[in-house]
C-alpha cells in the first residue's frame, strides 16, 4: 500500500516537473532588448546616490518590467525601463546643488 503512494507521488512529481520545464521552455521569453535594458538600469541604480526608498521603488518597478518582458509585452516593458531611467536621473539632477 505504501509503495503505491510512493509511486503515485513520484508520478505526480514527474508530471509537475515536466509541466514546469515545458512551460518555461515554450512560454515567455526574456528578449535581448529587455535583458540589455535591465542591465543598464541596474548599473545606473547601483552607481547612483539616490535614497534607499527610491532604490527600493526602482527595483520593484524593474521586477514588474521583467514580468512584462517574460509575458511578451516587450514594448511596454521597455517603456517602463525608460521611466525608471528618467526617474533615477531626475533624482540625481535634483540632488546636485
N, C-alpha and C positions, 0 to 999 in steps of 0.2 A: 504494500500500500504506500509506504513511504517513498519507495523508488519511483512509483508513478508520479507522485507530486514533484519529485526532483526532475524527472523527465519533462513533465509539463512546464515546470518552471524554467528549465533550460530552453525549451522550445519557444516559450513566450519571450524570454530574454533575447534569443536569436532573432526573432521577428522584430522586436523593438530596435535592436541594434541595426539590423538590415534596413528597416524603415528610416531610421535617423540618418544613416550614411547615404541612403538613396536620396533623401530629401535635401541633404547638404550638397550632394554631387549634382543633382539636377535642378535644385532650387535656385535661390538667389545667387547673384554674382556680385562681387565687390570689384568694380571696374578699376582699371589702371588710373583713370582720371580721379576717381574717388580716393584711391589709395595715395596718389601723389598729393592731392589737396589736403588730405588728412594729415600727412607727414608735415607739410608746410605749416599748417595751422598749429599742430602740436609743438613744432620747433619755435614758432612765433610766441606761443603762450609760455613755453619754458624760458625763453630769452627775455620776456617782458617782466616788468616790475609791477604788474597790476596786483590789486588786492587779492587775498585768498578767496574772498567771496566771488569776485569777478572770475577768477580761475575756475572755481567750482561751477559757476554758471556756464562758462565756456566749455568745459569738459562735458557737462551734462548735455549741452547742445550738440557737441561732437558725437556723443553716443547716439543721439536721435538721428543725426545725419548718417551715421554708419548703418543704422537700421534701415533708413530710407534707401541707401545705396544697395543694401543687400536685397531689398524688396523690389529693386529695379527702377526706383524713382530717382534716377541719377541726376537729372536736370534740377529737380527740386532740392536734392541733397547738396549739389554744388552751389546753389544759391544760398543755402543755409550756411555752408562753409564760408562763402563770401561775407555774409552778415557777421559771422564770428570774427573774421579778419578785420572788418570795419570797426566793430565794437572794441576790439583789443587795441588797434592802432589809435582809435579815438580816445580811449582811456589813457594811452601813453602820451598823446599830444596834450591832453588836458592836465596831466600831472606835471609837465615841464613848466618852469617859470618863464 
